[in-house]
């Protein structure tokens, strides 16, 4: 059995997706992904098979459903923590608007930077500015991650 991944492994895997075009429901590095597809792809690189397959989802699933589907899935497979500052390798969960379910994921590469995918752009590493901080709902660690 191989050793559990380190935070640096998560960061390196996430950065390997930079430049991947945005494609709704996709999860293929260099071909296309959405924010969930990015996290799924990093999981596969670090652990192998995904723990569960996501159901098909529309582009407006969060607005239409009003349930915390993404947050619930994160709690099933990742370790939640209350860090005021993102740690490298954390998966960050965001809510676009206060009255909507959380619907966006990113992977922290430093306390103030993250890799994410969003419609209309390729996967990129960006600053975690004030807007992102005000919309962050939770932070998660991959299972058995090593610091």
N, C-alpha and C positions, 0 to 999 in steps of 0.2 A: 504494500500500500504506500502511495506517495504521501509526502508531507502536505498538510493543509497549505493553501496559498497564503502568501503574504500580501499586505496592503500594496506593496510595490508591484506585485504581479497583477493586481486588479487595475492599477493605474496604467501599467504598460499595455494590458489587454484593451482597455478603453481607448487609449491613444491610438492603438492599431486600427480603430474604426474611423478615425478622422478622415474626412473626405468622402465617406460613403454617402451617396445621395439619399435623400428622404424618400421612403416608400412606405405608405400606410400598410400595416400588418406584416411587413417584411422583416427578416432577420438574417441577412447575408452580407457579411463584411465585404466592402468594395462594390457590392451590387445594389443594396438598398436596405433601409431599416427605418423604423420609427423609434420613439424613445423606449418603448417596451422591448422592441427587437434588439436594440443596443444592449440592454441589460441581459436579455436572454442569450445573446451571442457571447457576451463576456462570461456568463454562467457556463455555457457549453465549453468554452476554452479552458476554464479553470476546473470544472467538475465532471464534464462529460454530459450525459443525458440531462435534459431539463426535468425538474421535479413534477411538472404538470404542463399540459398543453393549454395555452390560452384559448378561450372560445372566440369565435369570430366577433369582431366589434366594429361598429360604424365610426366614422370620424367624429360624430357628436355623441358618442355613447355616454359620456359623463353628464352632458346637459339633458339627455333623454331619460337616463335611468335614475338619477338621484341617489344611487347606492354607492357606498365606498368599496367598490369591487377591487380596485387596484390596491388600496390600502390593506384590505383584507388578505389579498394574495401575498403582499409583502410580509405581513405578519405570519403567514403560514410557512414561509421559506427563508426569511432573513431574520437577523437579530436586531430588534428595535433598540435605540438608545437615545438619551436626551442630551446630546452634545450641543452646546451653544455654537460651537464652531465645527464646521465639517472637517472630518479627518480624511486624508487621502485614502481612496478606496471605498468610502461610504457611498451608498446609493441614497440620493436625495429625492424626496417626494414633494411635489408642489401642487398647489390649488390655484387655478387661474382666477377664480372669483370666490369670495367668502361664502356664497350661498350654493356653490357647486361642489361635487365630490372632487377629491384630488385626482388629477389626470395627467401628470407629467413626471417623468423620471430623468435623472441625470446621475453621473458618477463623478464624485469629487476627485480632483487630481492634486489638490492642495487645499489649505484652509479657505482660500479665496478664489479658486478656479474649479471648473467642472467641464466634463465632456457631455454633450447632449445632442439629440436629433430633434428637429422640429420642422414642420411643414414649410416648404419653400426654400430650404437650405440644406447643405450637406452637414454631416456630423462635424462638430467643431468644438474646440476648447475655448471657453469664454470665462470672463470674470464673473464671480458671484457678487453682483452689485446689490445695492439697496433694494431694488425691485424684487430680485430673486429672494433675498433674505426675508422680505416681508410676506412672501407667498409660500415659503417653505413650511410644510406641515410636519415632516418627520425625517429622521435619518436612520438608515439601516446599515448593518454590516453583513457581508456575505458570511455564510456559516463557517464556523471554526477558523476564521481569519486570524492570521498571525501578525502582530504589530512589528 
